[in-house]
Amino acid sequence: MSVGQYSEALRKLYVRMAHACPVRFKTATSPPPGSVIRAMPVYLKPEHVQEVVRRCPNHASMPPYIGDGHQAAAAAPPQHLLVCEHRQARYDDDPFTGRLSVIIPHEPPQGS
């Protein structure tokens, strides 16, 4: 398996542990200035949809591994499943729902 593989049939993304999986976002129109992108893992099965997706206890006891000394590894709280390499990534823990997410600013695409 490559670093990440999406199953259309299962509507699931499978990612190799300790490997970055690039994700691209595409919009039809340019979002307003100050817009952000929020990534939040959720369970799809109706019986689990209310549960918060967290790293398992074994992996939460270890720092997230992205690469040697990468700043994202130090920035991500241990319970967060998602780790973002963006230098302005903010990790959010919603006080009402307990859901965990990572937020980055929307940036216009870089010129070719």
Secondary structure, DSSP 8 states (H G I E B T S, - for coil): --SEEEETTTTEEEE-TT---------SS---TT-EEEE-----STTTTTS-----HHHHTS---SSTT-HHHHHS-TT-S-----TT-EEEE-TTT--EEEEEE-------
